[in-house]
Amino acid sequence: MFGLDLNHLSSGLTILFVISILVVFAFEFVNGFHDTANAVATVIYTKTLKPTTAVVWSGFMNLCGVLVSSVYGYDVAMKIAALVPVEALMGQTVAQAACMMLAILLSAVIWNLATWYFGIPCSSSHTLIGALLGAGMVFSMLPENTQHVGINWAEAGKIGTALLFSPAFGFTMAISLMFILRMAISDKEKRQQLFKEPDVDAEPPMWIRAILITTCTLVSFFHGQNDGQKGLGLLLVTLMTFAPLQFALSPDFNADKINKSLSEIQTQLQSKEVAAGLAPKELTKSVETIELLKQDIVVMQPTDVKSKLNVRKRIGILTKNLKTLLEEPNVITDKKAREIIKHESKALGKTTQHVPFWGLLCISLALGFGTMIGWKRIVVTIGEKIGKRHMTYAEGATAELIAATTIGLASQFGLPVSTTHVLSSGVAGSMVASKGVKNLQRGTVSNIALAWVLTLPVTILLSGGLFLFFRLFA
């Protein structure tokens, strides 16, 4: 199946694997019509594009976004995968690990479908992270997890900060951009066209349509680039759970190349310029880890999961320490040394990041086709229910431009953010800029805020509960 070696799995576990893969694709499909509806809301409600044209175009750009993201690496996907204790998970029996994956996947899909059904714009990112945290926390407390390895709270904190900050950023920047537009556009006729509520029976002028189509395209593309990688992260954890021997390390792992990278890093860390400066524990630990990693590579057996996991774990420790060192301005001051360490560290990190092409393609198609189905409930909320009137052209363009910029920047820094909350806050900000807070529908805004508050605790409890339930049958 897709070049996977599943001979070590029983027929029951093979069926469970297929179900898990299908649920990953289902999550990304639901993500498509749940989150991407935000991208098409403005072009549909301003009559810039017909609904069918808008959702097909948005779906295509989502697909392109996922495919293009693979060129720059899988930073967002790796951050999602890093939330759960992957190495410890792969050290468990396949049946036990499968229980955790199914709990994560099903709880994420259930909450996404529930909020979609009631037309509440809810973050798939929040949903997924809550599901990962719930199962991960329960896993950390299990008796068989003797080392009590659990959630990567440092990574969870960074993701949480990004999710918390991005809506506030979208809201503030939308207000600012609306004021800038009012001051920048001096032509009275254009100002009236932009800032007046559009005629429901009339199409916007061509220049406005061009702006709105461009912003819709950008939001759809960057949504695919960011949210598509969340699906890839889920897929990667699933593959490592059921086929750890194949996915603990990249198939192009080359011991000679790795040793060369390690020697290069070691040379730079032990150079006179670095040794003469401050020597924090990360520097000493990195040098020690390099020696241990070299030894692990020598004894690593291609058919031994444990030895591969040791190498994977050691690479993770080393790259994390090197990242900390590079963030300290007074440790590695030599510019050339910093560039070499950064380059070689990135190469090391890629040896634990392997997403097969079939997975990338299926995630892209699931997100793209999902966009074309079930979009209407969320579109109605975004287009009609956040404000007390239909949005103007300026409000729609502002919200989408801010959303595209925020999501694009987050993807560059490898941070998962919520398209839903960024765009919803952008719409709210643009409407507040027009006529103040009184221009918002309090009920809708309260529902969105309530969903935002409830998503994490609900998905944490749901995922943790499902994990414990599934373990009864493992």
C-alpha positions in Angstrom: 0.0 0.0 0.0 1.7 3.2 -1.3 5.1 1.5 -0.8 4.4 0.9 2.9 5.7 -2.2 4.7 2.8 -3.3 6.9 3.8 -7.0 7.2 4.5 -6.5 11.0 0.8 -5.5 11.5 -2.0 -8.0 12.2 -5.1 -7.8 9.9 -6.9 -6.0 12.7 -4.2 -3.4 13.0 -3.9 -3.0 9.3 -7.6 -2.2 9.1 -7.1 0.3 12.0 -4.2 1.9 10.1 -6.4 2.4 7.0 -9.2 3.9 9.2 -6.7 6.3 10.8 -5.3 7.4 7.4 -8.9 8.0 6.2 -9.7 10.0 9.3 -6.7 12.2 8.8 -8.0 12.9 5.3 -11.4 13.5 6.7 -10.0 16.1 9.2 -8.4 17.9 6.3 -11.6 17.7 4.2 -13.6 19.1 7.1 -11.0 21.8 7.6 -11.5 22.7 3.9 -15.2 23.6 4.2 -14.9 24.7 7.8 -12.0 27.1 7.6 -11.7 28.0 3.9 -15.3 29.3 3.9 -13.7 32.4 5.5 -11.7 33.1 2.3 -14.7 33.1 0.0 -17.2 34.9 2.3 -16.1 38.4 1.1 -16.2 37.7 -2.6 -19.5 36.0 -2.4 -21.3 38.6 -0.3 -19.9 41.5 -2.4 -21.1 39.6 -5.5 -17.5 39.7 -6.9 -17.7 36.0 -7.8 -20.6 33.6 -8.0 -20.5 31.0 -5.1 -19.6 28.0 -7.3 -16.7 29.9 -9.0 -15.5 31.3 -5.7 -15.3 27.9 -3.9 -13.8 26.1 -6.9 -11.1 28.8 -7.3 -10.4 28.8 -3.5 -10.2 25.0 -3.4 -7.7 25.1 -6.2 -5.5 27.7 -4.5 -5.7 25.8 -1.2 -4.4 22.7 -3.1 -1.6 24.9 -4.6 -0.7 26.2 -1.2 -0.2 22.8 0.3 1.9 21.6 -2.7 4.1 24.8 -2.7 4.7 24.5 1.1 6.6 21.3 0.6 9.3 23.2 -1.3 10.1 25.3 1.8 10.0 22.4 4.3 7.5 21.2 6.8 8.0 23.5 9.7 4.4 23.9 10.7 3.8 20.1 10.3 6.8 19.4 12.5 5.6 21.7 15.2 2.2 19.9 15.2 4.0 16.5 15.4 6.3 17.7 18.1 3.4 18.4 20.5 3.0 14.7 21.3 5.8 12.5 22.6 6.5 10.8 19.2 9.6 8.9 20.3 7.9 7.5 23.4 4.7 6.8 21.3 6.7 4.8 18.8 8.3 2.8 21.7 4.8 1.5 22.7 2.9 -1.4 21.1 1.3 -0.5 17.9 -2.2 -1.1 19.4 -1.6 1.2 22.3 -0.2 4.0 20.0 -3.1 3.5 17.6 -5.6 4.2 20.4 -3.9 7.6 21.0 -4.0 8.5 17.3 -7.6 7.6 16.8 -8.6 9.6 19.9 -6.8 12.6 18.5 -8.2 12.3 15.0 -11.8 11.6 16.0 -12.1 14.3 18.6 -10.8 16.9 16.2 -13.3 15.9 13.5 -16.2 15.7 15.9 -15.7 19.2 17.3 -15.1 20.7 13.8 -18.3 19.1 12.5 -20.3 20.2 15.5 -19.3 23.9 15.2 -19.8 23.8 11.4 -23.3 22.4 11.9 -24.2 25.4 14.0 -22.5 27.8 11.6 -19.9 29.0 14.2 -16.5 30.0 12.8 -14.2 27.8 15.0 -10.5 27.3 14.6 -9.4 23.9 13.3 -6.0 24.8 14.7 -7.4 25.1 18.2 -9.3 21.9 17.7 -6.3 19.9 16.6 -4.0 21.3 19.3 -6.6 20.6 22.0 -7.0 17.0 20.8 -3.2 16.5 20.8 -2.9 18.0 24.3 -5.7 15.8 25.7 -4.3 12.5 24.5 -0.8 13.5 25.2 -1.6 14.5 28.9 -3.3 11.2 29.5 -0.4 9.3 27.9 2.0 11.0 30.2 0.2 9.6 33.3 0.0 6.0 32.2 1.8 3.5 34.4 3.7 2.0 31.4 5.1 5.4 30.5 7.8 4.9 33.1 9.7 8.0 32.1 6.5 10.0 32.2 7.3 11.6 28.8 4.4 13.8 27.8 3.5 17.0 26.1 6.2 19.3 24.7 5.0 22.3 26.8 7.6 24.6 25.4 6.4 24.1 21.9 2.7 24.2 23.0 3.4 27.6 24.7 4.8 29.0 21.4 1.9 27.7 19.4 -0.6 29.0 22.0 1.0 32.4 21.9 0.7 32.5 18.1 -3.0 31.5 18.3 -3.7 34.0 21.0 -1.8 36.9 19.4 -2.9 36.5 15.7 -6.6 37.4 16.2 -5.7 40.5 18.2 -3.2 41.4 15.5 -5.8 40.9 12.8 -8.4 43.0 14.7 -5.9 45.9 15.3 -4.4 45.9 11.8 -7.8 45.9 10.2 -8.8 49.0 12.0 -5.5 50.7 11.1 -5.8 49.7 7.4 -9.3 51.0 7.2 -8.2 54.4 8.5 -5.2 54.4 6.1 -7.6 53.7 3.2 -9.8 56.5 4.1 -6.9 58.9 4.2 -5.2 57.6 1.1 -8.1 57.5 -1.3 -8.9 61.1 -2.2 -11.2 60.4 -5.2 -14.7 61.0 -3.9 -16.4 58.6 -6.3 -14.0 55.8 -5.4 -14.3 56.4 -1.7 -18.1 56.2 -2.0 -17.9 52.9 -3.9 -15.5 51.4 -1.4 -17.0 52.4 1.8 -20.7 52.3 1.0 -22.7 49.2 1.6 -23.0 47.7 -1.9 -26.3 47.3 -3.9 -27.4 43.7 -3.5 -28.4 43.6 -7.1 -25.3 45.2 -8.6 -21.9 43.8 -9.3 -18.9 45.8 -8.0 -16.8 47.8 -10.5 -14.0 45.9 -12.2 -11.2 47.5 -10.2 -12.8 46.5 -6.9 -13.5 43.0 -8.2 -9.8 42.6 -9.0 -8.8 43.7 -5.5 -11.3 41.3 -3.8 -10.4 38.3 -6.1 -6.7 38.9 -5.3 -7.2 39.0 -1.6 -9.4 35.9 -1.7 -6.7 34.1 -3.7 -4.0 35.1 -1.2 -6.1 33.9 1.8 -6.9 30.6 0.1 -3.2 30.0 -0.9 -1.8 30.8 2.5 -4.5 28.9 4.3 -3.4 25.8 2.2 0.2 26.5 3.1 -0.5 26.7 6.8 -3.5 24.5 7.5 -2.5 21.9 4.9 0.7 21.3 6.9 -1.4 20.6 10.0 -2.9 17.7 8.2 0.6 16.6 7.1 1.7 16.7 10.7 -1.2 14.4 11.7 -0.4 12.1 8.8 3.3 12.0 9.8 2.5 11.0 13.4 0.1 8.4 12.2 2.7 6.9 9.9 5.3 6.9 12.6 2.8 5.2 15.0 2.0 2.3 12.7 5.2 2.0 10.7 8.0 3.4 13.0 10.7 1.4 11.2 10.0 3.3 8.0 9.3 6.7 9.3 11.5 7.1 12.4 14.1 8.4 10.0 13.9 9.7 6.4 14.5 7.0 3.8 17.4 9.0 2.4 19.2 9.0 5.8 22.9 8.7 4.9 25.3 7.9 7.8 28.3 9.4 6.0 26.6 12.7 5.2 25.3 12.9 8.8 28.7 12.3 10.3 30.2 14.9 8.0 27.5 17.4 9.2 28.2 16.5 12.8 32.0 16.9 12.4 31.4 20.3 10.8 29.2 21.5 13.6 31.6 20.1 16.2 34.5 22.0 14.6 32.6 25.3 14.7 31.5 24.7 18.3 35.1 24.1 19.4 36.7 26.9 17.4 38.7 29.5 19.2 36.1 32.2 18.7 33.4 30.2 20.3 35.5 28.7 23.1 36.8 32.2 24.0 33.2 33.4 24.6 30.6 32.3 27.1 30.1 28.6 27.3 26.5 27.8 28.4 25.4 24.3 29.2 23.8 24.0 25.7 27.3 24.3 24.1 28.9 21.6 26.3 25.8 19.4 25.9 25.8 19.8 22.1 29.4 18.6 21.9 28.6 15.6 24.1 25.5 14.8 22.1 27.4 14.9 18.8 29.8 12.2 20.2 26.9 10.1 21.5 25.0 10.5 18.2 28.0 9.3 16.2 28.2 6.2 18.4 24.4 5.6 17.9 24.8 5.8 14.2 27.6 3.2 14.2 25.5 0.7 16.1 22.2 1.5 14.4 20.6 -1.5 12.7 18.3 -0.9 9.6 15.8 -3.4 11.0 15.8 -2.3 14.6 13.2 0.2 15.6 14.8 1.0 19.0 18.2 1.9 17.5 16.5 4.2 14.9 14.5 5.8 17.7 17.7 6.5 19.7 19.2 8.3 16.7 16.0 10.2 16.1 15.8 11.3 19.7 19.5 12.3 19.8 19.1 14.4 16.6 16.1 16.2 18.2 18.1 17.0 21.4 21.0 18.3 19.3 19.0 20.5 17.0 17.1 22.0 19.9 20.4 22.8 21.7 21.9 24.3 18.6 18.8 26.5 18.1 19.2 27.8 21.7 22.8 28.6 21.0 22.1 30.5 17.8 19.5 32.6 19.6 22.2 33.7 22.1 24.0 36.7 20.5 27.1 36.5 22.8 27.9 32.8 22.3 28.6 32.1 18.6 29.7 35.6 17.4 31.5 34.5 14.3 29.1 35.0 11.4 30.5 32.2 9.2 30.4 29.8 12.1 26.7 30.7 12.8 25.8 30.1 9.1 27.5 26.8 9.0 25.9 25.6 12.2 22.5 26.8 11.1 22.8 25.1 7.7 24.1 21.8 9.0 21.5 21.8 11.8 18.7 22.2 9.3 20.1 19.3 7.3 20.1 17.1 10.4 16.5 18.1 11.2 15.3 17.0 7.7 16.5 13.5 8.4 13.5 13.1 10.9 11.0 14.9 8.5 9.7 12.6 5.8 6.3 13.1 4.2 5.7 10.7 1.3 4.5 12.3 -1.9 1.2 10.3 -1.9 0.4 11.8 1.5 1.1 15.3 0.3 -1.1 14.8 -2.7 -4.0 13.3 -0.7 -3.9 16.0 1.9 -3.9 18.7 -0.9 -6.9 17.1 -2.6 -8.8 16.6 0.7 -8.3 20.3 1.6 -9.1 21.4 -1.9 -12.3 19.3 -2.4 -13.4 20.1 1.2 -13.4 23.8 0.3 -16.0 23.1 -2.4 -18.5 21.4 -0.1 -20.4 22.6 3.0 -19.0 26.2 2.9 -22.4 28.0 3.1 -23.0 27.9 6.9 -19.8 29.6 7.8 -20.0 32.0 4.9 -23.4 33.2 6.1 -22.0 33.9 9.5 -19.0 35.8 8.2 -20.9 37.8 5.6 -24.1 38.6 7.4 -23.9 38.0 11.1 -20.8 39.6 12.5 -21.9 43.1 11.5 -25.4 44.5 11.7 -25.3 45.0 7.9 -23.6 43.4 4.9 -19.9 44.2 4.7 -18.6 46.9 2.3 -16.0 46.3 -0.4 -13.4 48.1 1.8 -14.2 45.9 4.8 -14.0 42.7 2.8 -10.7 43.6 1.1 -9.2 44.8 4.4 -10.2 41.7 6.4 -8.8 39.3 3.7 -5.6 41.3 3.1 -4.8 41.3 6.9 -5.7 37.6 7.1 -3.5 36.7 4.1 -0.6 38.7 5.5 -0.9 37.2 9.0 -1.1 33.6 7.8 1.7 34.1 5.3 4.0 35.5 8.0 3.1 32.8 10.4 3.9 30.1 7.8 7.3 31.6 7.2 8.1 31.3 10.9 6.7 27.8 11.1 3.8 28.8 13.4 0.3 27.3 13.0 -2.4 30.0 13.3 -6.2 30.1 12.9 -7.5 31.3 9.6 -11.0 31.4 11.1 -10.1 33.7 14.0 -7.7 35.9 12.0 -10.3 36.6 9.3 -13.2 36.9 11.8 -11.3 39.4 13.9 -10.3 41.2 10.7 -14.0 41.5 9.6 -14.9 42.7 13.1 -12.0 45.2 13.2 -13.0 46.6 9.8 -16.6 47.1 10.9 -15.6 48.7 14.1 -13.4 51.1 12.1 -16.5 52.0 10.1 -19.1 52.7 12.7 -17.6 51.7 16.1 -18.4 48.7 18.3 -22.2 49.3 17.9 -21.7 48.0 14.3 -21.2 44.5 15.6 -23.8 41.9 16.3 -23.2 41.0 19.9 -24.8 37.6 19.7 -22.6 36.4 16.9 -19.4 37.8 18.3 -20.3 36.2 21.7 -20.8 32.8 20.0 -17.5 33.0 18.2 -15.7 34.0 21.4 -17.5 31.2 23.3 -16.3 28.7 20.8 -12.8 30.1 21.0 -12.8 29.7 24.8 -14.5 26.2 24.8 -12.5 24.6 22.0 -9.4 23.7 24.0 -11.1 22.4 27.2 -13.7 20.4 25.2 -11.2 18.8 22.8 -8.8 18.1 25.6 -11.5 16.2 27.6 -12.9 14.6 24.5 -9.5 13.4 23.2 -8.3 12.2 26.6 -11.6 10.4 27.3 -11.6 8.7 23.9 -8.0 7.6 24.5 -8.9 5.9 27.8 -12.0 4.3 26.2 -10.1 2.9 23.2 -7.4 1.5 25.5 -10.0 -0.8 27.1 -10.1 -2.7 23.8 -6.4 -2.6 22.9 
